[in-house]
Amino acid sequence: MTAPTHDIAAAGSAALARTAADLDDLASRIAGRVLRPGDPGWGEAVHVWNGMVAKEPAVVVQPRTARAVA
């Protein structure tokens, strides 16, 4: 059985399918938070001020350092 994946947009290419294990690995390697739907803080992270936008991200990464951004 294959693990469920999250489709994540990538600049200049098609969406990248990532598993929960991939996202856990990312979270362990950066200074900051990797939020998924249902996580504490998700609602605040995806709140949109423009009511014309109806899309919601698959994942939100909130890096705390320039190194985590790189």
PyMOL Python script that loads the backbone (N, CA, C, O; Angstrom):
from pymol import cmd

cmd.read_pdbstr("""\
ATOM      1  N   MET A   1       0.847  -1.173   0.000  1.00  0.00           N
ATOM      2  CA  MET A   1       0.000   0.000   0.000  1.00  0.00           C
ATOM      3  C   MET A   1       0.892   1.236   0.000  1.00  0.00           C
ATOM      4  O   MET A   1       1.891   1.284   0.718  1.00  0.00           O
ATOM      5  N   THR A   2       0.536   2.231  -0.801  1.00  0.00           N
ATOM      6  CA  THR A   2       1.329   3.458  -0.874  1.00  0.00           C
ATOM      7  C   THR A   2       0.840   4.471   0.150  1.00  0.00           C
ATOM      8  O   THR A   2      -0.347   4.536   0.473  1.00  0.00           O
ATOM      9  N   ALA A   3       1.792   5.266   0.657  1.00  0.00           N
ATOM     10  CA  ALA A   3       1.458   6.308   1.625  1.00  0.00           C
ATOM     11  C   ALA A   3       0.730   7.443   0.917  1.00  0.00           C
ATOM     12  O   ALA A   3       1.061   7.774  -0.221  1.00  0.00           O
ATOM     13  N   PRO A   4      -0.268   8.050   1.583  1.00  0.00           N
ATOM     14  CA  PRO A   4      -0.936   9.201   0.973  1.00  0.00           C
ATOM     15  C   PRO A   4       0.067  10.333   0.758  1.00  0.00           C
ATOM     16  O   PRO A   4       1.023  10.487   1.519  1.00  0.00           O
ATOM     17  N   THR A   5      -0.164  11.109  -0.276  1.00  0.00           N
ATOM     18  CA  THR A   5       0.747  12.211  -0.575  1.00  0.00           C
ATOM     19  C   THR A   5       0.029  13.543  -0.525  1.00  0.00           C
ATOM     20  O   THR A   5      -1.198  13.612  -0.601  1.00  0.00           O
ATOM     21  N   HIS A   6       0.818  14.604  -0.395  1.00  0.00           N
ATOM     22  CA  HIS A   6       0.346  15.985  -0.452  1.00  0.00           C
ATOM     23  C   HIS A   6       0.957  16.578  -1.710  1.00  0.00           C
ATOM     24  O   HIS A   6       2.170  16.500  -1.907  1.00  0.00           O
ATOM     25  N   ASP A   7       0.124  17.173  -2.572  1.00  0.00           N
ATOM     26  CA  ASP A   7       0.648  17.848  -3.755  1.00  0.00           C
ATOM     27  C   ASP A   7       1.056  19.258  -3.375  1.00  0.00           C
ATOM     28  O   ASP A   7       0.233  20.037  -2.893  1.00  0.00           O
ATOM     29  N   ILE A   8       2.318  19.591  -3.587  1.00  0.00           N
ATOM     30  CA  ILE A   8       2.866  20.875  -3.202  1.00  0.00           C
ATOM     31  C   ILE A   8       3.351  21.591  -4.456  1.00  0.00           C
ATOM     32  O   ILE A   8       4.124  21.039  -5.240  1.00  0.00           O
ATOM     33  N   ALA A   9       2.893  22.822  -4.637  1.00  0.00           N
ATOM     34  CA  ALA A   9       3.283  23.605  -5.814  1.00  0.00           C
ATOM     35  C   ALA A   9       4.768  23.919  -5.756  1.00  0.00           C
ATOM     36  O   ALA A   9       5.328  24.169  -4.689  1.00  0.00           O
ATOM     37  N   ALA A  10       5.388  23.900  -6.917  1.00  0.00           N
ATOM     38  CA  ALA A  10       6.797  24.240  -7.029  1.00  0.00           C
ATOM     39  C   ALA A  10       6.943  25.296  -8.111  1.00  0.00           C
ATOM     40  O   ALA A  10       6.270  25.234  -9.140  1.00  0.00           O
ATOM     41  N   ALA A  11       7.811  26.254  -7.884  1.00  0.00           N
ATOM     42  CA  ALA A  11       8.013  27.338  -8.850  1.00  0.00           C
ATOM     43  C   ALA A  11       8.456  26.770 -10.193  1.00  0.00           C
ATOM     44  O   ALA A  11       9.435  26.027 -10.277  1.00  0.00           O
ATOM     45  N   GLY A  12       7.721  27.131 -11.237  1.00  0.00           N
ATOM     46  CA  GLY A  12       8.116  26.768 -12.581  1.00  0.00           C
ATOM     47  C   GLY A  12       7.934  25.316 -12.959  1.00  0.00           C
ATOM     48  O   GLY A  12       8.455  24.886 -13.988  1.00  0.00           O
ATOM     49  N   SER A  13       7.207  24.537 -12.155  1.00  0.00           N
ATOM     50  CA  SER A  13       7.010  23.137 -12.526  1.00  0.00           C
ATOM     51  C   SER A  13       5.667  22.640 -12.003  1.00  0.00           C
ATOM     52  O   SER A  13       4.941  23.365 -11.324  1.00  0.00           O
ATOM     53  N   ALA A  14       5.362  21.424 -12.324  1.00  0.00           N
ATOM     54  CA  ALA A  14       4.130  20.806 -11.841  1.00  0.00           C
ATOM     55  C   ALA A  14       4.240  20.560 -10.337  1.00  0.00           C
ATOM     56  O   ALA A  14       5.319  20.663  -9.753  1.00  0.00           O
ATOM     57  N   ALA A  15       3.116  20.239  -9.732  1.00  0.00           N
ATOM     58  CA  ALA A  15       3.089  19.967  -8.299  1.00  0.00           C
ATOM     59  C   ALA A  15       3.978  18.769  -7.962  1.00  0.00           C
ATOM     60  O   ALA A  15       4.113  17.834  -8.752  1.00  0.00           O
ATOM     61  N   LEU A  16       4.571  18.817  -6.789  1.00  0.00           N
ATOM     62  CA  LEU A  16       5.414  17.733  -6.303  1.00  0.00           C
ATOM     63  C   LEU A  16       4.626  16.941  -5.261  1.00  0.00           C
ATOM     64  O   LEU A  16       4.092  17.530  -4.321  1.00  0.00           O
ATOM     65  N   ALA A  17       4.544  15.640  -5.408  1.00  0.00           N
ATOM     66  CA  ALA A  17       3.845  14.803  -4.442  1.00  0.00           C
ATOM     67  C   ALA A  17       4.805  14.468  -3.304  1.00  0.00           C
ATOM     68  O   ALA A  17       5.892  13.942  -3.539  1.00  0.00           O
ATOM     69  N   ARG A  18       4.409  14.770  -2.090  1.00  0.00           N
ATOM     70  CA  ARG A  18       5.235  14.498  -0.913  1.00  0.00           C
ATOM     71  C   ARG A  18       4.412  13.742   0.123  1.00  0.00           C
ATOM     72  O   ARG A  18       3.229  14.028   0.311  1.00  0.00           O
ATOM     73  N   THR A  19       5.038  12.777   0.795  1.00  0.00           N
ATOM     74  CA  THR A  19       4.354  12.003   1.835  1.00  0.00           C
ATOM     75  C   THR A  19       4.461  12.733   3.170  1.00  0.00           C
ATOM     76  O   THR A  19       5.226  13.687   3.313  1.00  0.00           O
ATOM     77  N   ALA A  20       3.684  12.271   4.137  1.00  0.00           N
ATOM     78  CA  ALA A  20       3.763  12.826   5.486  1.00  0.00           C
ATOM     79  C   ALA A  20       5.178  12.647   6.038  1.00  0.00           C
ATOM     80  O   ALA A  20       5.668  13.517   6.758  1.00  0.00           O
ATOM     81  N   ALA A  21       5.839  11.539   5.714  1.00  0.00           N
ATOM     82  CA  ALA A  21       7.217  11.311   6.173  1.00  0.00           C
ATOM     83  C   ALA A  21       8.163  12.351   5.587  1.00  0.00           C
ATOM     84  O   ALA A  21       9.081  12.811   6.266  1.00  0.00           O
ATOM     85  N   ASP A  22       7.939  12.727   4.309  1.00  0.00           N
ATOM     86  CA  ASP A  22       8.753  13.783   3.693  1.00  0.00           C
ATOM     87  C   ASP A  22       8.596  15.089   4.454  1.00  0.00           C
ATOM     88  O   ASP A  22       9.578  15.785   4.713  1.00  0.00           O
ATOM     89  N   LEU A  23       7.367  15.422   4.809  1.00  0.00           N
ATOM     90  CA  LEU A  23       7.110  16.675   5.520  1.00  0.00           C
ATOM     91  C   LEU A  23       7.661  16.626   6.942  1.00  0.00           C
ATOM     92  O   LEU A  23       8.139  17.637   7.456  1.00  0.00           O
ATOM     93  N   ASP A  24       7.597  15.461   7.578  1.00  0.00           N
ATOM     94  CA  ASP A  24       8.209  15.304   8.903  1.00  0.00           C
ATOM     95  C   ASP A  24       9.718  15.514   8.816  1.00  0.00           C
ATOM     96  O   ASP A  24      10.314  16.138   9.694  1.00  0.00           O
ATOM     97  N   ASP A  25      10.334  14.990   7.755  1.00  0.00           N
ATOM     98  CA  ASP A  25      11.769  15.163   7.551  1.00  0.00           C
ATOM     99  C   ASP A  25      12.107  16.641   7.367  1.00  0.00           C
ATOM    100  O   ASP A  25      13.068  17.140   7.953  1.00  0.00           O
ATOM    101  N   LEU A  26      11.320  17.336   6.557  1.00  0.00           N
ATOM    102  CA  LEU A  26      11.535  18.767   6.363  1.00  0.00           C
ATOM    103  C   LEU A  26      11.445  19.508   7.698  1.00  0.00           C
ATOM    104  O   LEU A  26      12.300  20.334   8.017  1.00  0.00           O
ATOM    105  N   ALA A  27      10.408  19.207   8.469  1.00  0.00           N
ATOM    106  CA  ALA A  27      10.218  19.872   9.760  1.00  0.00           C
ATOM    107  C   ALA A  27      11.391  19.631  10.707  1.00  0.00           C
ATOM    108  O   ALA A  27      11.726  20.500  11.512  1.00  0.00           O
ATOM    109  N   SER A  28      12.011  18.464  10.615  1.00  0.00           N
ATOM    110  CA  SER A  28      13.136  18.151  11.513  1.00  0.00           C
ATOM    111  C   SER A  28      14.423  18.856  11.095  1.00  0.00           C
ATOM    112  O   SER A  28      15.359  18.963  11.888  1.00  0.00           O
ATOM    113  N   ARG A  29      14.474  19.342   9.842  1.00  0.00           N
ATOM    114  CA  ARG A  29      15.717  19.928   9.332  1.00  0.00           C
ATOM    115  C   ARG A  29      15.718  21.445   9.276  1.00  0.00           C
ATOM    116  O   ARG A  29      16.759  22.030   8.980  1.00  0.00           O
ATOM    117  N   ILE A  30      14.613  22.103   9.543  1.00  0.00           N
ATOM    118  CA  ILE A  30      14.611  23.567   9.482  1.00  0.00           C
ATOM    119  C   ILE A  30      14.262  24.170  10.827  1.00  0.00           C
ATOM    120  O   ILE A  30      13.612  23.545  11.665  1.00  0.00           O
ATOM    121  N   ALA A  31      14.711  25.399  11.010  1.00  0.00           N
ATOM    122  CA  ALA A  31      14.310  26.173  12.190  1.00  0.00           C
ATOM    123  C   ALA A  31      13.001  26.853  11.817  1.00  0.00           C
ATOM    124  O   ALA A  31      12.987  27.778  11.004  1.00  0.00           O
ATOM    125  N   GLY A  32      11.933  26.411  12.392  1.00  0.00           N
ATOM    126  CA  GLY A  32      10.625  26.966  12.090  1.00  0.00           C
ATOM    127  C   GLY A  32       9.576  25.877  12.118  1.00  0.00           C
ATOM    128  O   GLY A  32       9.833  24.745  12.528  1.00  0.00           O
ATOM    129  N   ARG A  33       8.382  26.248  11.670  1.00  0.00           N
ATOM    130  CA  ARG A  33       7.261  25.311  11.710  1.00  0.00           C
ATOM    131  C   ARG A  33       6.860  24.882  10.302  1.00  0.00           C
ATOM    132  O   ARG A  33       6.944  25.657   9.349  1.00  0.00           O
ATOM    133  N   VAL A  34       6.424  23.633  10.197  1.00  0.00           N
ATOM    134  CA  VAL A  34       5.803  23.113   8.986  1.00  0.00           C
ATOM    135  C   VAL A  34       4.390  22.731   9.408  1.00  0.00           C
ATOM    136  O   VAL A  34       4.187  21.770  10.151  1.00  0.00           O
ATOM    137  N   LEU A  35       3.417  23.497   8.922  1.00  0.00           N
ATOM    138  CA  LEU A  35       2.026  23.297   9.319  1.00  0.00           C
ATOM    139  C   LEU A  35       1.242  22.577   8.236  1.00  0.00           C
ATOM    140  O   LEU A  35       1.418  22.827   7.043  1.00  0.00           O
ATOM    141  N   ARG A  36       0.373  21.677   8.678  1.00  0.00           N
ATOM    142  CA  ARG A  36      -0.556  20.971   7.791  1.00  0.00           C
ATOM    143  C   ARG A  36      -1.967  21.237   8.280  1.00  0.00           C
ATOM    144  O   ARG A  36      -2.156  21.618   9.435  1.00  0.00           O
ATOM    145  N   PRO A  37      -2.959  21.046   7.427  1.00  0.00           N
ATOM    146  CA  PRO A  37      -4.344  21.269   7.876  1.00  0.00           C
ATOM    147  C   PRO A  37      -4.622  20.536   9.179  1.00  0.00           C
ATOM    148  O   PRO A  37      -4.293  19.359   9.328  1.00  0.00           O
ATOM    149  N   GLY A  38      -5.235  21.252  10.123  1.00  0.00           N
ATOM    150  CA  GLY A  38      -5.561  20.667  11.423  1.00  0.00           C
ATOM    151  C   GLY A  38      -4.534  20.948  12.499  1.00  0.00           C
ATOM    152  O   GLY A  38      -4.832  20.784  13.682  1.00  0.00           O
ATOM    153  N   ASP A  39      -3.320  21.369  12.125  1.00  0.00           N
ATOM    154  CA  ASP A  39      -2.294  21.687  13.119  1.00  0.00           C
ATOM    155  C   ASP A  39      -2.666  22.972  13.849  1.00  0.00           C
ATOM    156  O   ASP A  39      -3.316  23.843  13.270  1.00  0.00           O
ATOM    157  N   PRO A  40      -2.258  23.106  15.126  1.00  0.00           N
ATOM    158  CA  PRO A  40      -2.456  24.379  15.825  1.00  0.00           C
ATOM    159  C   PRO A  40      -1.771  25.502  15.053  1.00  0.00           C
ATOM    160  O   PRO A  40      -0.620  25.360  14.640  1.00  0.00           O
ATOM    161  N   GLY A  41      -2.463  26.605  14.860  1.00  0.00           N
ATOM    162  CA  GLY A  41      -1.907  27.738  14.132  1.00  0.00           C
ATOM    163  C   GLY A  41      -2.221  27.724  12.645  1.00  0.00           C
ATOM    164  O   GLY A  41      -1.941  28.700  11.949  1.00  0.00           O
ATOM    165  N   TRP A  42      -2.802  26.626  12.139  1.00  0.00           N
ATOM    166  CA  TRP A  42      -3.108  26.518  10.719  1.00  0.00           C
ATOM    167  C   TRP A  42      -4.054  27.632  10.264  1.00  0.00           C
ATOM    168  O   TRP A  42      -3.797  28.292   9.258  1.00  0.00           O
ATOM    169  N   GLY A  43      -5.136  27.838  10.998  1.00  0.00           N
ATOM    170  CA  GLY A  43      -6.127  28.845  10.609  1.00  0.00           C
ATOM    171  C   GLY A  43      -5.523  30.228  10.476  1.00  0.00           C
ATOM    172  O   GLY A  43      -5.815  30.946   9.519  1.00  0.00           O
ATOM    173  N   GLU A  44      -4.687  30.606  11.422  1.00  0.00           N
ATOM    174  CA  GLU A  44      -4.049  31.918  11.377  1.00  0.00           C
ATOM    175  C   GLU A  44      -3.050  32.000  10.216  1.00  0.00           C
ATOM    176  O   GLU A  44      -2.903  33.051   9.593  1.00  0.00           O
ATOM    177  N   ALA A  45      -2.374  30.903   9.934  1.00  0.00           N
ATOM    178  CA  ALA A  45      -1.359  30.895   8.879  1.00  0.00           C
ATOM    179  C   ALA A  45      -1.969  31.013   7.490  1.00  0.00           C
ATOM    180  O   ALA A  45      -1.343  31.569   6.588  1.00  0.00           O
ATOM    181  N   VAL A  46      -3.172  30.502   7.307  1.00  0.00           N
ATOM    182  CA  VAL A  46      -3.774  30.506   5.967  1.00  0.00           C
ATOM    183  C   VAL A  46      -4.870  31.550   5.810  1.00  0.00           C
ATOM    184  O   VAL A  46      -5.515  31.632   4.765  1.00  0.00           O
ATOM    185  N   HIS A  47      -5.074  32.342   6.849  1.00  0.00           N
ATOM    186  CA  HIS A  47      -6.095  33.384   6.763  1.00  0.00           C
ATOM    187  C   HIS A  47      -5.768  34.338   5.614  1.00  0.00           C
ATOM    188  O   HIS A  47      -4.647  34.832   5.502  1.00  0.00           O
ATOM    189  N   VAL A  48      -6.748  34.583   4.778  1.00  0.00           N
ATOM    190  CA  VAL A  48      -6.560  35.434   3.608  1.00  0.00           C
ATOM    191  C   VAL A  48      -7.418  36.685   3.775  1.00  0.00           C
ATOM    192  O   VAL A  48      -8.600  36.606   4.112  1.00  0.00           O
ATOM    193  N   TRP A  49      -6.805  37.826   3.536  1.00  0.00           N
ATOM    194  CA  TRP A  49      -7.536  39.088   3.644  1.00  0.00           C
ATOM    195  C   TRP A  49      -8.357  39.376   2.398  1.00  0.00           C
ATOM    196  O   TRP A  49      -9.337  40.119   2.463  1.00  0.00           O
ATOM    197  N   ASN A  50      -7.980  38.811   1.285  1.00  0.00           N
ATOM    198  CA  ASN A  50      -8.698  39.032   0.033  1.00  0.00           C
ATOM    199  C   ASN A  50      -9.752  37.944  -0.128  1.00  0.00           C
ATOM    200  O   ASN A  50      -9.412  36.795  -0.409  1.00  0.00           O
ATOM    201  N   GLY A  51     -11.017  38.287   0.043  1.00  0.00           N
ATOM    202  CA  GLY A  51     -12.100  37.329  -0.047  1.00  0.00           C
ATOM    203  C   GLY A  51     -12.278  36.726  -1.428  1.00  0.00           C
ATOM    204  O   GLY A  51     -12.998  35.739  -1.577  1.00  0.00           O
ATOM    205  N   MET A  52     -11.635  37.300  -2.448  1.00  0.00           N
ATOM    206  CA  MET A  52     -11.728  36.770  -3.808  1.00  0.00           C
ATOM    207  C   MET A  52     -10.843  35.539  -3.993  1.00  0.00           C
ATOM    208  O   MET A  52     -10.980  34.825  -4.986  1.00  0.00           O
ATOM    209  N   VAL A  53      -9.949  35.286  -3.057  1.00  0.00           N
ATOM    210  CA  VAL A  53      -9.044  34.141  -3.154  1.00  0.00           C
ATOM    211  C   VAL A  53      -9.686  32.975  -2.408  1.00  0.00           C
ATOM    212  O   VAL A  53      -9.980  33.078  -1.217  1.00  0.00           O
ATOM    213  N   ALA A  54      -9.898  31.882  -3.102  1.00  0.00           N
ATOM    214  CA  ALA A  54     -10.579  30.738  -2.494  1.00  0.00           C
ATOM    215  C   ALA A  54      -9.675  29.515  -2.383  1.00  0.00           C
ATOM    216  O   ALA A  54     -10.160  28.419  -2.099  1.00  0.00           O
ATOM    217  N   LYS A  55      -8.385  29.679  -2.599  1.00  0.00           N
ATOM    218  CA  LYS A  55      -7.466  28.542  -2.529  1.00  0.00           C
ATOM    219  C   LYS A  55      -6.846  28.442  -1.155  1.00  0.00           C
ATOM    220  O   LYS A  55      -6.665  29.445  -0.464  1.00  0.00           O
ATOM    221  N   GLU A  56      -6.523  27.225  -0.766  1.00  0.00           N
ATOM    222  CA  GLU A  56      -5.849  26.984   0.507  1.00  0.00           C
ATOM    223  C   GLU A  56      -4.609  26.143   0.234  1.00  0.00           C
ATOM    224  O   GLU A  56      -4.673  25.192  -0.545  1.00  0.00           O
ATOM    225  N   PRO A  57      -3.485  26.473   0.858  1.00  0.00           N
ATOM    226  CA  PRO A  57      -2.264  25.708   0.604  1.00  0.00           C
ATOM    227  C   PRO A  57      -2.339  24.312   1.218  1.00  0.00           C
ATOM    228  O   PRO A  57      -3.124  24.065   2.133  1.00  0.00           O
ATOM    229  N   ALA A  58      -1.516  23.409   0.706  1.00  0.00           N
ATOM    230  CA  ALA A  58      -1.421  22.058   1.257  1.00  0.00           C
ATOM    231  C   ALA A  58      -0.581  22.063   2.525  1.00  0.00           C
ATOM    232  O   ALA A  58      -0.829  21.288   3.449  1.00  0.00           O
ATOM    233  N   VAL A  59       0.417  22.945   2.563  1.00  0.00           N
ATOM    234  CA  VAL A  59       1.375  23.020   3.662  1.00  0.00           C
ATOM    235  C   VAL A  59       1.810  24.476   3.797  1.00  0.00           C
ATOM    236  O   VAL A  59       1.881  25.208   2.809  1.00  0.00           O
ATOM    237  N   VAL A  60       2.100  24.887   5.029  1.00  0.00           N
ATOM    238  CA  VAL A  60       2.666  26.216   5.273  1.00  0.00           C
ATOM    239  C   VAL A  60       3.984  26.020   6.007  1.00  0.00           C
ATOM    240  O   VAL A  60       4.036  25.345   7.036  1.00  0.00           O
ATOM    241  N   VAL A  61       5.051  26.614   5.474  1.00  0.00           N
ATOM    242  CA  VAL A  61       6.360  26.569   6.130  1.00  0.00           C
ATOM    243  C   VAL A  61       6.637  27.962   6.656  1.00  0.00           C
ATOM    244  O   VAL A  61       6.584  28.940   5.910  1.00  0.00           O
ATOM    245  N   GLN A  62       6.934  28.052   7.950  1.00  0.00           N
ATOM    246  CA  GLN A  62       7.230  29.326   8.598  1.00  0.00           C
ATOM    247  C   GLN A  62       8.654  29.291   9.143  1.00  0.00           C
ATOM    248  O   GLN A  62       8.862  29.024  10.327  1.00  0.00           O
ATOM    249  N   PRO A  63       9.639  29.560   8.278  1.00  0.00           N
ATOM    250  CA  PRO A  63      11.035  29.529   8.727  1.00  0.00           C
ATOM    251  C   PRO A  63      11.326  30.684   9.683  1.00  0.00           C
ATOM    252  O   PRO A  63      10.759  31.769   9.553  1.00  0.00           O
ATOM    253  N   ARG A  64      12.221  30.437  10.647  1.00  0.00           N
ATOM    254  CA  ARG A  64      12.589  31.473  11.613  1.00  0.00           C
ATOM    255  C   ARG A  64      13.927  32.112  11.306  1.00  0.00           C
ATOM    256  O   ARG A  64      14.261  33.139  11.897  1.00  0.00           O
ATOM    257  N   THR A  65      14.702  31.538  10.405  1.00  0.00           N
ATOM    258  CA  THR A  65      16.025  32.063  10.125  1.00  0.00           C
ATOM    259  C   THR A  65      16.257  32.135   8.613  1.00  0.00           C
ATOM    260  O   THR A  65      15.577  31.463   7.837  1.00  0.00           O
ATOM    261  N   ALA A  66      17.222  32.955   8.211  1.00  0.00           N
ATOM    262  CA  ALA A  66      17.589  33.036   6.801  1.00  0.00           C
ATOM    263  C   ALA A  66      18.110  31.699   6.299  1.00  0.00           C
ATOM    264  O   ALA A  66      17.862  31.325   5.152  1.00  0.00           O
ATOM    265  N   ARG A  67      18.818  30.989   7.137  1.00  0.00           N
ATOM    266  CA  ARG A  67      19.337  29.666   6.745  1.00  0.00           C
ATOM    267  C   ARG A  67      18.192  28.697   6.455  1.00  0.00           C
ATOM    268  O   ARG A  67      18.278  27.904   5.517  1.00  0.00           O
ATOM    269  N   ALA A  68      17.127  28.752   7.245  1.00  0.00           N
ATOM    270  CA  ALA A  68      15.973  27.888   7.012  1.00  0.00           C
ATOM    271  C   ALA A  68      15.283  28.248   5.707  1.00  0.00           C
ATOM    272  O   ALA A  68      14.734  27.372   5.038  1.00  0.00           O
ATOM    273  N   VAL A  69      15.301  29.522   5.335  1.00  0.00           N
ATOM    274  CA  VAL A  69      14.723  29.938   4.061  1.00  0.00           C
ATOM    275  C   VAL A  69      15.555  29.368   2.920  1.00  0.00           C
ATOM    276  O   VAL A  69      15.009  28.856   1.942  1.00  0.00           O
ATOM    277  N   ALA A  70      16.871  29.457   3.044  1.00  0.00           N
ATOM    278  CA  ALA A  70      17.753  28.951   1.987  1.00  0.00           C
ATOM    279  C   ALA A  70      17.607  27.457   1.848  1.00  0.00           C
ATOM    280  O   ALA A  70      18.269  26.848   1.008  1.00  0.00           O
TER     281      ALA A  70
END
""", "prot")
cmd.dss("prot")
cmd.show_as("cartoon", "prot")
cmd.util.cbc("prot")
cmd.orient("prot")
